[in-house]
Amino acid sequence: MGYEKSIKAFEEAYRYIPGGVDSPVRAFGSVGGTPPFIERGEGPWLFDIDGNRYIDYVQSWGPLIFGHCDPQIEAAVMETAQKGLSFGAPTTLETDLAREIVELFDSIDKVRFVNSGTEAVMSALRLARGYTGRDDIVKFTGCYHGHSDSLLVQAGSGAATFGAPSSPGVPADLTKHTLLATYNDIESVAACFEQSEGGVACVIIEPIAGNMGLVPAEEKFLQALRALCDEHGALLIFDEVMSGFRASLKGAQGITNVRPDLVTLGKVIGGGMPVGAFGGRAEIMHQLSPEGPVYQAGTLSGNPVAMAAGLASLRKLKSDPSIYVTLAERARKLMEGFEAAARAEELPLVTQVRGSMFGFFFTDKPVRNFDDAKRGDNELFKHFHRAMLDRGIYLACSSYETGFISTAISDELIDETIRAAYEAMAAVADSR
Ligand SMILES: *Cc1c(COP(=O)(O)O)cnc(C)c1O
């Protein structure tokens, strides 16, 4: 495969855009080489400007559960766009999408739309702080909740330590209110509660973590988390920006019996358009402006074209319960294929699947938290990623990302991908 045009395009982009990209992971930093510049998508396929074709397992980092150019979503977008792109005034489309979400999630009485997952989480945090009158929040190392200040605190020294900012430009005064716990480790959360002086407003968690690779939370851990939050009067926030409509129709909440106080949504909810949402119990949501004192707003929030795309996606997802069964079967088959391909070359590989989400780590130890995930061999991942790309398989370009199956990816394409994985694992073994 040639990448000449992409290489030129990347050089040109570099002159005008920091790093040549509008979101850092797109630059292929952790796997090296040039990212293919995309010309168009079609069903399961991505086509780059050099004319290469890939089976797309990234799907714009999650949103495109029906693959590219789904006819119903496209029709909804076109039809709505012809009536005007934005009004900054209420439309019934917002109510229609809100109703669908409230009917689906028993933890959500009311929901508000924003433009991204980052914004959804940022707003949910402010609401949790406003509602409880407390400043501290607890997050887990390895969980990603967008790039807002309070949440851009990652790893560091593990459980129950006050976080150091992981980006310059984030004031320490702010991150001192962010306490870090270890995923799937309830003792570390209890330690955060003990350390907090002013009290914990909320614990925020990806109930199925997708941003340290795929690492599901254990059921008894989530139950203990719920109990601990109740005991301390803290809110529990499920960040389902990725897992919502992905792990199941109801996200993680279709898998666990634990219910959060607030939920954040994004990605699939916009069908490929920029949409985020946060919702929860009515008494908490009533605190939001204009009903309550907690301020939150957005010029383009609830944009009609974005709402139409989201509505078309959700209605399509709701119309056929077999969608998630098929997606999960294909994800499992793909990961079993990767495991067999790795075994054939005596390479260590741990895989995990939740619904249409899949993850794999080049390690032989179970992966339950960020430290485990970091034990995955990045060199092996890097070689595997390149070898797959060269065989027309587009996987996320970092081992700390999750892969996604779309309904457009057929059983035959899964088989084709597994065949490529055998070749790629052999190439990886040779590189050792
Ligand atoms: C992607 C993601 C976000 C951020 O969403 P953006 O739309 O990129 O701002 C927040 N939380 C989780 C769990 C995510 O996966």
Boltz pocket constraint, residues with backbone or C-beta under 6 A from the ligand:
constraints:
  - pocket:
      binder: B
      contacts: [[A, 61], [A, 115], [A, 116], [A, 117], [A, 118], [A, 119], [A, 121], [A, 144], [A, 145], [A, 146], [A, 147], [A, 206], [A, 210], [A, 211], [A, 239], [A, 240], [A, 241], [A, 242], [A, 243], [A, 266], [A, 267], [A, 275], [A, 276]]
      max_distance: 6.0
